[in-house]
């Protein structure tokens, strides 16, 4: 089973698990405080679950690519939408600041809060 390391927690998930759901299941703060209440609930339209991922995950799908091509995201930034990403191996997740997780400052690293 793959392991996910995020916000100072390491836990296992099923191969192919949805990253957003796995992070929420283990109480990882995936969203900024306001985005906790205003998000698309995993359909890939809001972009608030953007994270940086190290490790093996699914290929980028059209929803992820399309949403991250729109402001305030920048398509060249090394981010993925957690809701559109399946875990295929051990991964490490980093979250950035900003409502959409689009800023350059790190909110938390795999090891914990900055």
Secondary structure, DSSP 8 states (H G I E B T S, - for coil): -EEEEETTEEEEE-TT-BHHHHHHHTT---S-TTTTTSS-TTSSSS-TTEEEEEEEE----HHHHHHHTSTTS-TTSS-EEGGG-BEEEEEEEEEESSTTS-SSSEEEETTEE-
